[in-house]
Amino acid sequence: MIRQLAHVCFFTDQIDVMVAFYRDVLGFPVKFTLETDDGETMGYYFDCGNTTFIEIFDQKLAVKQWGGQVQELKPGSQYKHFCLEVTGLAEVKALLEGRGVEVTPIKTGLDHSLQAWIHDPDGNAIELMEYTHASLQLRRTVTG
């Protein structure tokens, strides 16, 4: 079952400026960061309340970690996907596949949450995420 919006994700080529804006100007605390396999901080999760987040990734480091291509980022073009928090991800996956939706295999992300991906008819990426007991989003402490 879909519960709520989990996060919105942006890629940036000016990570320090974006972190300062969302943290210092808008006042969203950093809940946690994600690091590359090399230990470089590539992503920030800003706590918007009620386990809803804004996710900002350094594009070059994210591409280095997950693959893909670095793209020229133009103002307003950095939106990557939105994420729906679900319960029973395996059941949601089966339900959507039964409705003709192509769903990626379920995997565990760097944040220790279960995730799968779909696309809407216009090709917009939608992440389906089920929090686990180890999910960083559910930690009580805030980073930074």
Secondary structure, DSSP 8 states (H G I E B T S, - for coil): -EEEEEEEEEEES-HHHHHHIIIIIS---EEEEEE-TTS-EEEEEEE-STT-EEEEEEHHHHHHHH--------TT--EEEEEEEESSHHHHHHHHHHTT------EE-TTS-EEEEEE-TT--EEEEEE--TT-GGG-S----
